[in-house]
Amino acid sequence: MKKTLFAEFTAREGAEEEVARLLRDYARKVREEEGNLTFDVYTRTSHPRAFWIFEVYRDEDAFQAHLNAPYGGPFNTALAPLIEEDASVLTFLDQMA
């Protein structure tokens, strides 16, 4: 069964460009993961500091491989001081149709 989630966070005032740069680099790496099917990054039109990431992995094993990727920890460490939340807010989704 596919593993699907939605991650969201808000860049601190003035940190939008650095967050966008980090995300572009990170997205390139995640999209190369064997089990990654989708890694789409968005900002909200009416609030460009709000970042939303829609992620789909082949299955739970692929998601666990993603979590254990060597670039994940450094990305989260670099991101943490640039966002308003303590960490990305994750919402796991179940596909209905």
All heavy atoms as an XYZ file, in Angstrom:
792
protein
N       0.844     -1.179      0.000
C       0.000      0.000      0.000
C       0.895      1.251      0.000
O       1.874      1.321      0.732
C      -0.908      0.004      1.226
C      -1.762      1.254      1.285
S      -2.735      1.430      2.790
C      -3.791      0.021      2.692
N       0.540      2.213     -0.825
C       1.301      3.455     -0.898
C       1.263      4.199      0.437
O       0.279      4.111      1.177
C       0.728      4.370     -1.981
C       0.929      3.864     -3.375
C       0.325      4.846     -4.362
C       0.372      4.274     -5.760
N      -0.380      5.109     -6.707
N       2.342      4.924      0.716
C       2.420      5.773      1.910
C       2.342      7.210      1.411
O       3.206      7.661      0.644
C       3.740      5.511      2.639
C       3.867      6.223      3.946
C       3.039      5.537      5.002
C       3.403      6.041      6.381
N       2.792      5.241      7.415
N       1.301      7.927      1.812
C       1.045      9.277      1.324
C       0.949     10.231      2.491
O       0.306      9.921      3.497
C      -0.273      9.304      0.516
O      -0.199      8.328     -0.523
C      -0.515     10.672     -0.084
N       1.589     11.371      2.351
C       1.519     12.368      3.408
C       1.620     13.774      2.866
O       2.049     14.008      1.735
C       2.595     12.140      4.460
C       4.036     12.336      4.028
C       4.773     13.139      5.069
C       4.687     10.974      3.857
N       1.227     14.673      3.713
C       1.234     16.090      3.430
C       2.030     16.737      4.565
O       1.709     16.531      5.732
C      -0.223     16.573      3.413
C      -0.412     18.028      3.188
C      -0.183     18.589      1.946
C      -0.840     18.843      4.219
C      -0.374     19.937      1.735
C      -1.037     20.192      4.015
C      -0.806     20.736      2.770
N       3.099     17.447      4.221
C       3.911     18.139      5.225
C       3.714     19.637      5.036
O       3.620     20.120      3.897
C       5.382     17.784      5.060
N       3.650     20.370      6.129
C       3.487     21.814      6.013
C       4.269     22.539      7.100
O       4.478     22.026      8.193
C       2.011     22.203      6.060
C       1.280     21.767      7.306
C      -0.203     22.070      7.242
O      -0.585     23.229      6.968
O      -0.984     21.127      7.474
N       4.724     23.732      6.752
C       5.418     24.605      7.698
C       5.431     26.005      7.126
O       5.144     26.222      5.942
C       6.835     24.112      8.004
C       7.657     23.816      6.784
C       8.324     24.818      6.103
C       7.753     22.522      6.315
C       9.064     24.540      4.975
C       8.500     22.229      5.189
C       9.165     23.251      4.520
N       5.777     26.963      7.981
C       5.797     28.368      7.593
C       7.186     28.929      7.797
O       7.737     28.843      8.900
C       4.786     29.177      8.445
O       3.503     28.540      8.362
C       4.699     30.615      7.974
N       7.742     29.511      6.752
C       9.059     30.141      6.860
C       8.953     31.389      7.727
O       7.953     32.114      7.678
C       9.580     30.525      5.473
N       9.963     31.618      8.529
C      10.022     32.856      9.303
C      10.137     34.035      8.339
O      10.634     33.894      7.220
C      11.215     32.848     10.248
C      11.102     31.810     11.348
C      12.266     31.940     12.340
N      12.219     30.888     13.312
C      11.450     30.894     14.410
N      10.670     31.927     14.650
N      11.470     29.882     15.247
N       9.684     35.185      8.782
C       9.775     36.399      7.977
C      11.211     36.598      7.502
O      12.149     36.544      8.300
C       9.332     37.610      8.830
C       9.186     38.880      8.052
C       7.930     38.911      7.212
O       6.879     38.455      7.694
O       8.009     39.383      6.073
N      11.387     36.763      6.201
C      12.706     36.982      5.634
C      13.475     35.717      5.301
O      14.538     35.785      4.692
N      12.969     34.536      5.676
C      13.687     33.281      5.435
C      13.124     32.509      4.240
O      13.597     31.422      3.932
C      13.650     32.402      6.688
N      12.152     33.082      3.543
C      11.473     32.366      2.464
C      12.436     31.870      1.386
O      12.321     30.733      0.918
C      10.425     33.252      1.771
C       9.404     33.870      2.672
C       9.763     35.256      3.164
O      10.938     35.486      3.542
O       8.879     36.127      3.193
N      13.356     32.712      0.978
C      14.269     32.333     -0.104
C      15.216     31.215      0.322
O      15.499     30.310     -0.459
C      15.053     33.547     -0.602
C      14.205     34.539     -1.360
C      13.488     33.917     -2.556
O      14.134     33.149     -3.315
O      12.285     34.180     -2.715
N      15.697     31.269      1.548
C      16.588     30.205      2.037
C      15.827     28.891      2.169
O      16.341     27.828      1.818
C      17.216     30.608      3.373
C      18.154     29.568      3.953
C      19.401     29.299      3.114
O      19.682     30.035      2.152
O      20.108     28.327      3.414
N      14.596     28.943      2.664
C      13.772     27.735      2.759
C      13.526     27.171      1.359
O      13.659     25.968      1.132
C      12.441     28.030      3.490
C      11.469     26.864      3.350
C      12.700     28.331      4.961
N      13.199     28.027      0.410
C      12.961     27.576     -0.965
C      14.218     26.933     -1.547
O      14.134     25.898     -2.225
C      12.506     28.747     -1.828
N      15.380     27.497     -1.293
C      16.636     26.934     -1.791
C      16.883     25.557     -1.189
O      17.198     24.593     -1.899
C      17.810     27.855     -1.464
C      19.139     27.361     -2.059
C      20.328     28.129     -1.527
N      20.571     27.889     -0.112
C      21.080     26.768      0.406
N      21.397     25.756     -0.375
N      21.272     26.654      1.700
N      16.714     25.434      0.143
C      16.880     24.143      0.810
C      15.922     23.099      0.234
O      16.303     21.952     -0.014
C      16.647     24.273      2.309
C      17.724     24.958      3.136
C      17.213     25.223      4.546
C      18.987     24.115      3.179
N      14.677     23.500      0.029
C      13.673     22.572     -0.487
C      13.972     22.129     -1.919
O      13.758     20.968     -2.259
C      12.281     23.208     -0.432
C      11.571     23.078      0.899
C      10.330     23.942      0.926
C      11.225     21.632      1.185
N      14.443     23.031     -2.744
C      14.782     22.643     -4.122
C      15.869     21.572     -4.124
O      15.783     20.576     -4.840
C      15.224     23.866     -4.929
C      14.060     24.693     -5.457
C      14.515     25.729     -6.468
N      15.367     26.748     -5.894
C      14.932     27.864     -5.293
N      13.628     28.088     -5.203
N      15.780     28.745     -4.815
N      16.910     21.777     -3.306
C      17.996     20.795     -3.218
C      17.500     19.468     -2.645
O      17.828     18.397     -3.162
C      19.142     21.331     -2.348
C      19.860     22.505     -2.989
O      19.727     22.712     -4.220
O      20.563     23.227     -2.251
N      16.716     19.541     -1.589
C      16.199     18.336     -0.942
C      15.258     17.571     -1.876
O      15.341     16.345     -1.992
C      15.487     18.733      0.354
C      15.014     17.581      1.189
C      15.901     16.647      1.701
C      13.667     17.436      1.494
C      15.463     15.593      2.486
C      13.225     16.392      2.280
C      14.123     15.470      2.770
O      13.686     14.435      3.548
N      14.384     18.299     -2.564
C      13.424     17.666     -3.468
C      14.134     16.884     -4.560
O      13.713     15.774     -4.916
C      12.499     18.714     -4.082
N      15.210     17.426     -5.094
C      15.972     16.716     -6.129
C      16.453     15.360     -5.612
O      16.355     14.351     -6.306
C      17.177     17.556     -6.571
C      16.960     18.302     -7.860
C      18.239     18.890     -8.409
N      18.950     19.775     -7.507
C      18.643     21.047     -7.313
N      17.639     21.597     -7.955
N      19.337     21.779     -6.477
N      16.955     15.346     -4.389
C      17.463     14.092     -3.804
C      16.333     13.102     -3.539
O      16.452     11.915     -3.840
C      18.230     14.393     -2.520
C      19.503     15.173     -2.763
C      20.138     15.598     -1.471
C      21.368     16.463     -1.738
N      21.900     17.066     -0.533
N      15.235     13.589     -2.951
C      14.116     12.699     -2.617
C      13.519     12.096     -3.883
O      13.196     10.902     -3.925
C      13.043     13.447     -1.800
C      11.810     12.566     -1.592
C      13.605     13.900     -0.456
N      13.387     12.895     -4.918
C      12.800     12.392     -6.169
C      13.647     11.305     -6.811
O      13.142     10.540     -7.626
C      12.594     13.550     -7.140
C      11.471     14.475     -6.714
C      11.379     15.674     -7.613
N      10.346     16.593     -7.133
C      10.423     17.903     -7.232
N      11.474     18.469     -7.817
N       9.454     18.657     -6.763
N      14.907     11.212     -6.451
C      15.784     10.160     -6.974
C      15.690      8.862     -6.167
O      16.208      7.836     -6.597
C      17.240     10.648     -6.990
C      17.485     11.744     -8.002
C      18.889     12.300     -7.943
O      19.680     11.888     -7.064
O      19.196     13.165     -8.775
N      15.024      8.908     -5.022
C      14.868      7.698     -4.223
C      14.048      6.669     -4.999
O      13.031      7.010     -5.628
C      14.167      8.016     -2.897
C      14.973      8.879     -1.969
C      14.213      9.310     -0.727
O      13.087      8.815     -0.478
O      14.751     10.163     -0.018
N      14.491      5.434     -4.947
C      13.820      4.368     -5.697
C      12.340      4.272     -5.366
O      11.506      4.057     -6.249
C      14.508      3.038     -5.414
C      13.905      1.880     -6.165
C      14.579      0.573     -5.823
O      15.771      0.583     -5.489
O      13.890     -0.454     -5.888
N      11.977      4.429     -4.097
C      10.593      4.241     -3.687
C       9.750      5.500     -3.661
O       8.572      5.450     -3.311
N      10.304      6.636     -4.052
C       9.522      7.872     -4.071
C       8.742      7.964     -5.370
O       9.303      7.834     -6.456
C      10.423      9.098     -3.907
C       9.623     10.385     -4.004
O       9.588     11.020     -5.040
N       8.965     10.727     -2.916
N       7.447      8.200     -5.258
C       6.592      8.352     -6.434
C       6.269      9.817     -6.704
O       6.108     10.210     -7.860
C       5.306      7.549     -6.255
C       5.485      6.048     -5.986
C       4.137      5.385     -5.737
C       6.230      5.388     -7.127
N       6.147     10.601     -5.651
C       5.811     12.022     -5.782
C       6.446     12.796     -4.642
O       6.403     12.351     -3.489
C       4.279     12.231     -5.718
O       3.656     11.457     -6.740
C       3.888     13.684     -5.877
N       7.019     13.944     -4.970
C       7.494     14.885     -3.957
C       7.294     16.274     -4.552
O       8.146     16.809     -5.243
C       8.969     14.640     -3.604
C       9.423     15.382     -2.379
C       9.302     14.807     -1.122
C       9.968     16.655     -2.474
C       9.715     15.485      0.018
C      10.385     17.339     -1.349
C      10.260     16.749     -0.101
N       6.094     16.817     -4.343
C       5.707     18.107     -4.925
C       5.698     19.174     -3.842
O       5.055     19.004     -2.802
C       4.325     18.019     -5.560
C       4.303     17.122     -6.787
O       5.371     16.940     -7.415
O       3.221     16.605     -7.117
N       6.386     20.281     -4.111
C       6.515     21.377     -3.156
C       5.692     22.565     -3.652
O       5.780     22.942     -4.822
C       7.994     21.794     -3.000
C       8.128     22.921     -1.993
C       8.839     20.592     -2.595
N       4.904     23.141     -2.745
C       4.042     24.269     -3.079
C       4.199     25.381     -2.046
O       4.571     25.119     -0.901
C       2.561     23.848     -3.056
C       2.214     22.750     -4.006
C       2.295     21.416     -3.613
C       1.803     23.039     -5.297
C       1.977     20.399     -4.486
C       1.477     22.016     -6.184
C       1.564     20.701     -5.767
O       1.244     19.690     -6.628
N       3.883     26.591     -2.474
C       3.633     27.675     -1.537
C       2.201     28.128     -1.766
O       1.651     27.953     -2.863
C       4.581     28.882     -1.738
O       4.471     29.355     -3.066
C       6.013     28.514     -1.421
N       1.609     28.668     -0.731
C       0.229     29.143     -0.852
C       0.235     30.508     -1.535
O       0.964     31.407     -1.106
C      -0.412     29.218      0.533
C      -1.913     29.257      0.463
C      -2.524     28.932      1.786
N      -2.788     30.167      2.492
C      -3.004     30.240      3.793
N      -2.957     29.156      4.530
N      -3.261     31.384      4.357
N      -0.548     30.672     -2.561
C      -0.574     31.912     -3.338
C      -0.809     33.124     -2.446
O      -0.130     34.146     -2.583
C      -1.666     31.837     -4.429
O      -1.387     30.704     -5.251
C      -1.697     33.083     -5.276
N      -1.733     33.029     -1.519
C      -2.073     34.165     -0.665
C      -1.140     34.320      0.532
O      -1.261     35.289      1.285
C      -3.516     34.035     -0.169
O      -3.651     32.870      0.628
N      -0.215     33.371      0.716
C       0.697     33.416      1.865
C       1.982     32.688      1.476
O       2.185     31.526      1.834
C       0.028     32.765      3.075
C       0.814     32.836      4.349
N       1.516     33.932      4.761
C       0.993     31.903      5.316
C       2.102     33.682      5.912
N       1.807     32.448      6.274
N       2.873     33.353      0.717
C       4.033     32.658      0.146
C       5.053     32.137      1.158
O       5.950     31.392      0.779
C       4.656     33.693     -0.780
C       4.027     34.985     -0.452
C       2.759     34.719      0.274
N       4.902     32.457      2.430
C       5.801     31.872      3.440
C       5.308     30.505      3.896
O       6.017     29.787      4.584
C       5.937     32.802      4.650
C       6.721     34.067      4.343
C       7.081     34.891      5.582
N       5.929     35.284      6.370
C       5.732     34.938      7.652
N       6.602     34.197      8.300
N       4.661     35.350      8.291
N       4.086     30.126      3.493
C       3.515     28.822      3.848
C       3.938     27.804      2.794
O       3.631     27.963      1.614
C       1.993     28.909      3.928
N       4.644     26.779      3.215
C       5.125     25.724      2.322
C       4.343     24.449      2.581
O       4.136     24.069      3.740
C       6.620     25.476      2.545
C       7.490     26.574      2.014
C       7.733     27.710      2.770
C       8.060     26.484      0.755
C       8.524     28.733      2.286
C       8.861     27.493      0.265
C       9.094     28.623      1.020
N       3.950     23.799      1.502
C       3.206     22.539      1.568
C       3.913     21.539      0.675
O       4.278     21.848     -0.457
C       1.772     22.721      1.088
C       0.938     23.611      1.964
C       1.267     24.120      3.179
C      -0.360     24.105      1.676
N       0.242     24.890      3.667
C      -0.768     24.905      2.761
C      -1.230     23.949      0.602
C      -1.998     25.534      2.805
C      -2.458     24.573      0.648
C      -2.839     25.354      1.741
N       4.103     20.319      1.172
C       4.775     19.272      0.412
C       3.877     18.036      0.393
O       3.472     17.534      1.438
C       6.143     18.913      1.033
C       7.003     20.172      1.151
C       6.842     17.843      0.201
C       8.217     20.005      2.021
N       3.571     17.583     -0.815
C       2.767     16.381     -1.001
C       3.724     15.270     -1.388
O       4.461     15.379     -2.370
C       1.719     16.620     -2.099
C       0.849     15.436     -2.363
C      -0.073     15.003     -1.418
C       0.942     14.748     -3.558
C      -0.882     13.907     -1.661
C       0.136     13.647     -3.820
C      -0.776     13.227     -2.867
N       3.738     14.184     -0.590
C       4.701     13.100     -0.775
C       3.977     11.767     -0.911
O       3.051     11.493     -0.158
C       5.642     12.993      0.435
C       6.364     14.277      0.773
C       7.211     14.156      2.021
O       7.967     13.156      2.155
O       7.121     15.050      2.880
N       4.441     10.960     -1.855
C       3.908      9.604     -2.021
C       5.094      8.659     -2.182
O       5.989      8.909     -2.994
C       2.973      9.489     -3.245
C       2.409      8.069     -3.343
C       1.851     10.521     -3.190
N       5.061      7.583     -1.406
C       6.099      6.545     -1.457
C       5.446      5.230     -1.845
O       4.269      4.995     -1.555
C       6.818      6.437     -0.109
C       7.496      7.738      0.231
C       6.822      8.733      0.925
C       8.789      8.004     -0.222
C       7.420      9.952      1.174
C       9.389      9.229      0.034
C       8.692     10.198      0.727
O       9.279     11.413      0.963
N       6.196      4.370     -2.489
C       5.690      3.095     -2.993
C       4.992      2.284     -1.894
O       3.947      1.699     -2.104
C       6.843      2.294     -3.602
C       6.448      0.977     -4.209
C       7.656      0.185     -4.690
N       8.566     -0.054     -3.578
C       9.865      0.267     -3.587
N      10.424      0.796     -4.640
N      10.612      0.029     -2.526
N       5.590      2.273     -0.704
C       5.050      1.502      0.413
C       5.751      1.944      1.696
O       6.569      2.873      1.681
C       5.212     -0.003      0.174
C       6.656     -0.419     -0.125
O       7.607      0.312      0.253
O       6.830     -1.481     -0.741
N       5.429      1.286      2.785
C       6.017      1.642      4.084
C       7.537      1.474      4.074
O       8.257      2.287      4.652
C       5.398      0.793      5.200
C       5.940      1.087      6.584
C       5.629      2.494      7.095
O       4.584      3.063      6.719
O       6.441      3.032      7.880
N       8.040      0.422      3.433
C       9.489      0.221      3.376
C      10.176      1.374      2.654
O      11.235      1.841      3.074
C       9.829     -1.104      2.674
C       9.485     -2.314      3.532
O       9.309     -2.165      4.762
O       9.391     -3.416      2.956
N       9.579      1.844      1.565
C      10.151      2.979      0.828
C      10.130      4.242      1.688
O      11.077      5.036      1.664
C       9.394      3.205     -0.473
N       9.060      4.418      2.469
C       8.982      5.578      3.355
C      10.053      5.486      4.440
O      10.714      6.486      4.750
C       7.583      5.681      3.969
C       7.427      6.848      4.899
C       7.548      8.146      4.440
C       7.156      6.630      6.242
C       7.401      9.231      5.306
C       7.007      7.700      7.110
C       7.130      9.000      6.649
N      10.253      4.304      4.998
C      11.291      4.142      6.022
C      12.678      4.396      5.435
O      13.534      5.007      6.089
C      11.209      2.741      6.651
C       9.983      2.537      7.521
C       9.846      3.547      8.643
O      10.812      3.881      9.319
N       8.646      4.081      8.820
N      12.910      3.950      4.212
C      14.185      4.234      3.542
C      14.366      5.739      3.376
O      15.463      6.270      3.576
C      14.242      3.528      2.188
N      13.283      6.434      3.049
C      13.332      7.897      2.941
C      13.722      8.516      4.281
O      14.583      9.398      4.341
C      11.977      8.440      2.474
C      11.821      9.895      2.684
N      12.499     10.841      1.937
C      11.072     10.596      3.576
C      12.168     12.046      2.363
N      11.307     11.918      3.350
N      13.092      8.062      5.349
C      13.381      8.618      6.679
C      14.834      8.382      7.082
O      15.408      9.180      7.825
C      12.448      8.007      7.724
C      10.974      8.382      7.621
C      10.178      7.661      8.706
C      10.772      9.887      7.710
N      15.420      7.302      6.605
C      16.794      6.952      6.967
C      17.837      7.447      5.971
O      19.025      7.158      6.137
C      16.906      5.439      7.145
C      16.120      4.971      8.353
O      16.201      5.556      9.417
N      15.343      3.918      8.177
N      17.411      8.184      4.963
C      18.359      8.704      3.965
C      19.349      9.650      4.646
O      18.974     10.411      5.548
C      17.613      9.426      2.853
N      20.616      9.629      4.247
C      21.647     10.411      4.927
C      21.487     11.926      4.804
O      22.049     12.664      5.610
C      22.944      9.958      4.257
C      22.535      9.410      2.943
C      21.157      8.843      3.140
N      20.708     12.400      3.879
C      20.533     13.844      3.681
C      19.325     14.401      4.438
O      19.159     15.607      4.534
C      20.430     14.180      2.187
C      19.581     13.206      1.412
C      18.199     13.303      1.393
C      20.175     12.156      0.742
C      17.430     12.389      0.711
C      19.421     11.231      0.042
C      18.044     11.358      0.035
O      17.290     10.439     -0.637
N      18.489     13.531      4.996
C      17.296     13.985      5.713
C      17.610     14.742      6.986
O      17.054     15.817      7.239
N      18.494     14.182      7.803
C      18.860     14.842      9.062
C      19.461     16.219      8.849
O      19.017     17.196      9.477
N      20.459     16.356      7.976
C      21.026     17.682      7.719
C      19.992     18.677      7.177
O      20.017     19.856      7.530
C      22.127     17.408      6.692
C      22.532     15.995      6.954
C      21.252     15.299      7.355
N      19.074     18.198      6.329
C      18.023     19.084      5.823
C      17.170     19.595      6.973
O      16.915     20.802      7.086
C      17.147     18.352      4.794
C      15.891     19.106      4.469
C      15.915     20.203      3.625
C      14.682     18.735      5.041
C      14.757     20.913      3.334
C      13.520     19.434      4.760
C      13.551     20.522      3.905
N      16.704     18.693      7.841
C      15.845     19.102      8.958
C      16.581     20.016      9.932
O      15.988     20.951     10.475
C      15.267     17.876      9.665
C      14.193     17.216      8.827
O      13.342     17.879      8.242
N      14.237     15.902      8.742
N      17.857     19.767     10.154
C      18.651     20.623     11.033
C      18.773     22.033     10.458
O      18.650     23.027     11.182
C      20.054     20.017     11.252
O      19.889     18.749     11.903
C      20.929     20.914     12.101
N      18.995     22.127      9.159
C      19.107     23.436      8.508
C      17.759     24.144      8.458
O      17.682     25.373      8.570
C      19.667     23.271      7.100
N      16.672     23.388      8.304
C      15.343     23.966      8.189
C      14.809     24.494      9.518
O      14.157     25.550      9.553
C      14.372     22.921      7.619
C      12.944     23.379      7.360
C      12.905     24.399      6.227
C      12.048     22.187      7.054
N      15.073     23.794     10.600
C      14.456     24.087     11.900
C      14.518     25.563     12.312
O      13.494     26.126     12.706
C      15.046     23.194     12.977
N      15.673     26.234     12.246
C      15.688     27.628     12.686
C      15.042     28.602     11.701
O      14.848     29.781     12.027
C      17.180     27.940     12.846
C      17.871     26.976     11.951
C      17.009     25.750     11.919
N      14.675     28.121     10.525
C      14.111     28.980      9.484
C      12.595     28.958      9.435
O      11.985     29.715      8.669
C      14.656     28.568      8.109
C      16.173     28.613      7.940
C      16.553     28.034      6.580
C      16.693     30.033      8.100
N      11.964     28.090     10.249
C      10.503     27.972     10.210
C       9.891     28.311     11.565
O      10.560     28.271     12.595
C      10.055     26.574      9.739
C      10.498     25.475     10.706
C      10.557     26.305      8.322
C       9.954     24.076     10.369
N       8.619     28.668     11.526
C       7.914     29.074     12.750
C       7.572     27.892     13.653
O       7.575     28.027     14.870
C       6.642     29.837     12.377
C       6.940     31.178     11.714
C       5.696     31.948     11.335
O       4.563     31.421     11.478
O       5.854     33.095     10.885
N       7.288     26.751     13.062
C       6.928     25.568     13.842
C       8.198     24.901     14.381
O       9.293     25.176     13.910
C       6.160     24.570     12.957
C       4.858     25.107     12.392
C       5.041     25.994     11.159
O       6.175     26.121     10.646
O       4.050     26.565     10.707
N       8.023     24.003     15.348
C       9.164     23.253     15.876
C       9.716     22.283     14.831
O      10.902     21.964     14.834
C       8.772     22.467     17.130
C       8.479     23.388     18.308
O       9.013     24.517     18.337
O       7.697     22.984     19.180
N       8.845     21.800     13.950
C       9.208     20.882     12.872
C       8.069     20.885     11.865
O       7.020     21.488     12.110
C       9.417     19.467     13.430
N       8.270     20.213     10.753
C       7.189     20.080      9.775
C       5.987     19.415     10.436
O       6.142     18.471     11.206
C       7.631     19.205      8.602
O       8.690     19.781      7.908
N       4.802     19.895     10.125
C       3.570     19.280     10.603
C       3.159     18.258      9.548
O       2.945     18.602      8.381
C       2.468     20.340     10.796
C       1.167     19.683     11.226
C       2.921     21.391     11.802
N       3.091     16.992      9.947
C       2.805     15.908      9.013
C       1.373     15.420      9.158
O       0.893     15.208     10.272
C       3.750     14.732      9.247
C       5.242     15.028      9.169
C       6.046     13.757      9.432
C       5.607     15.639      7.827
N       0.722     15.226      8.023
C      -0.614     14.641      7.980
C      -0.536     13.439      7.046
O      -0.210     13.591      5.861
C      -1.651     15.649      7.449
O      -1.631     16.813      8.279
C      -3.048     15.046      7.427
N      -0.810     12.251      7.572
C      -0.788     11.038      6.762
C      -2.173     10.843      6.153
O      -3.190     11.091      6.800
C      -0.361      9.837      7.609
C       1.094      9.927      7.993
C       1.477     10.552      9.160
C       2.071      9.415      7.146
C       2.823     10.666      9.496
C       3.410      9.520      7.480
C       3.790     10.147      8.651
N      -2.182     10.420      4.896
C      -3.420     10.326      4.136
C      -3.667      8.904      3.665
O      -2.721      8.186      3.342
C      -3.344     11.246      2.899
C      -3.013     12.714      3.176
C      -2.708     13.439      1.882
C      -4.148     13.384      3.931
N      -4.940      8.512      3.612
C      -5.337      7.234      3.042
C      -6.130      7.524      1.778
O      -7.103      8.287      1.802
C      -6.230      6.446      4.018
C      -5.453      5.979      5.225
O      -4.278      5.623      5.071
O      -6.043      5.968      6.321
N      -5.734      6.911      0.664
C      -6.417      7.117     -0.596
C      -7.762      6.395     -0.591
O      -7.853      5.242     -0.183
C      -5.565      6.600     -1.755
C      -6.116      6.944     -3.110
C      -5.153      6.602     -4.223
O      -4.141      5.949     -4.004
N      -5.466      7.030     -5.418
N      -8.804      7.079     -1.025
C     -10.150      6.503     -1.014
C     -10.551      5.944     -2.369
O     -11.325      5.018     -2.443
C     -11.158      7.547     -0.561
C     -10.989      7.926      0.897
S     -12.202      9.137      1.430
C     -13.730      8.371      0.967
N     -10.085      6.541     -3.445
C     -10.521      6.078     -4.768
C      -9.403      6.243     -5.765
O      -8.482      6.962     -5.580
C     -11.736      6.866     -5.227
